[in-house]
Amino acid sequence: MDGNINENELGVKQPEMEKLNNNINGEEDLPDSTQNDNTNMDGNDLPIEVKIKNNDDDDDDDNEDAVKENKNDSNQKMMGDDHVVIRKVGGGGPEEPKFISMLLTIIPVLFFTTLNESVATVMYNDLIIDLHKSITTIQWVTTGFVLVLAIGMVFSAFIAKHFHLRTIFFSGVLFFIGGSVICVFANSFILLLIGRIIQGVGTALLMPQISNIVIIMSPRNRLGFYNGLTMLVIITGNALGPTISGLITRYLGWRYVFAILIPIPLIGGIVGIWTMGNVIEQEPFHLDIPSVLLAILGYGGISFGLGNSGTYGFGSLIVIISLVVGILCLISFFVWENYCSHPIVCVKNMGRPFFIINIFLSTINSSTLIGWLAILPFIIQIYLGKSVAISGISLLPGGLLNAFLNIAAGKLYDSFRFKYAPFGFLFVIISSSFLFVMSINDEIKLYIIIVGYICLNLGIPIIMSIYTSSSLTCMPPQSSPHAAAVFHSFFQLSGSLGSAIYVALLNNFSDVSFCESRHPLINGATICFLLTLSINVVCLMVAVAWSIYYFKDHDNQGNPKQKNKIYP
């Protein structure tokens, strides 16, 4: 067989056959905006699945299947009403105006949903007084939210494949607004918890969809910029949550924190009536029950264990059992998804080193960022004796810098892919080394924390924005929702893990022999900064080795220097 497919073998018209043969033989170079579905965003050719008919078999069904499989190079497909279903990674064609309007609609809504993730921790004292509950009970306001969010994230790909984006968007907005209204008027802990759980459902529906919109619809040459915009919203919302919540709680009360979350999503929901379309072709509904049970037990068990570790400690039986069950079920879930006929998350394209390394480097530092956001307010308020408002304002410069650098990091990705992303780890290493030395010498001051946190936010956006773009864009279009689901669920788990570990270290290492301070918080903080330093030294070595290995055979745009060579 010479590699060409003739017209008689497939029953395809001659112009289509010429195009197919050229693509298979590598004789036709397609422009970026019209690349075949079987080419990923970094120039790696994915296998072209062509069903070739046996010369002795005249079955018309085979012909129809072969033609259908090779029509995936069409840029878009109209599906019902006027909703455009984009079939390619990296658009930039006539659908781009629709993409911009959809993005401008969902970004403000998403900002307030992510802002909501981190608002509760700074209002614990007020909730204890108003609702007459212990801290062990009140912390479920956060634990319950994270639990629902983590479980919901893993189902986002399944939801995106079976429901129109418009339906998902409006449902998410309604859940979020409804939960916020319940929180505003809650006069008991149970009502507040119910409101937070409903908010979690809305956030889980909304957050992954922006990744699907960006990865599938954005112009390829600006994909990094738009993905940086996505990370700006997600990370900035988390980073600014404690600041905004602290100020509002101090001067107005905790109910007003939930009240400010309502207007913008409400306006976004109304505007979405005219702007939101559909980006993913829907599939027949199939629900695999073992996948559902394993996902709930896996993500739920880990989130439950981490959420309770701060209260009961990592050595408690309830935490150990939850984490062990969660980890075993999560491993079983991904193994099962690889073999079941109707997976919730299709993992068949996620075993490639390109995806695994980039997703690891991206999500590992969400634990650092969320962990620092958990411990720095404690140090500022308890050790330095500052107010909640001062604590929030002190972290504001770093949060704003993070926001702006996500856009810059996206532009860096558009020009060089992840070639220079390892420099982000250098900033994190410098930041953690600086605070580690200051804490050892008992020189922790407010300006020291501000400078250290600013330096941290010089590196985190570079790491997370660039490696996230790389990991998500290496997937073929049909796998984009599944890759986004894995990223967002791992991002949540990594953040929960970072928060739990850093708070545990802060509280449990009250005596460190090489630290001059006798204050238990500073001793614990010393170990936290040392942990950040150690992790990022290892990550820097991995990132440098990965960049050298990959760009030895690729140009700055990620295109293979040897056209027909297959890369991992």
Buried (B, 14 or more C-beta within 10 A) or exposed (E): EEEEBEEEBBBBEEEBBBBBBBBBEEEEEEEBBEBBBBBBBBBBBBEBEEBEBEEEEEEEEBBEBBBEEBEBBEBBEEBEEEBBBBBBBBBBBEBBEBBBBBBEBBBBBBBBBBBBBBBBBBBBEBBBEBBEBEEEBBBBBBBBBBBBBBBBBBBBBBBBBBBBBBBBBBBBBBBBBBBBBBBBEBEEBEBBBBBBBBBBBBBBBBBBBBBBBBBBBBBBBBBBBBBBBBBBBBBBBBBBBBBBBBBBBBEEEBBBBBBBBBEBBBBBBEBBEEBBBBBBEBEEEEEBEEBBBBBBBBBBBBBBBBBBBBBBBBEBEBBBEBBEBBBBBBEBBBEBBBEEEBBBBBBEBBEBEBBEBBBBBBBBBBBBBBBBBBBBBBBBBBBBEBEBBBBBBBBBBBBBBBBEBBBBBBBBBBEBBBBBBBBBBBBBBBBBBBBBEBBBEBEBEBEBBBBBBBBBBBBBBBBBBBBBBBBBBBBBBBBBBBBBBBBBBBBBBBBBBBBBBBBBBBBBBEEBEEBEBEBBBBBBBBBBBBBBBEBBBEBBEBBBEBBEBBBEEBEEBBBBEEEEEEBE
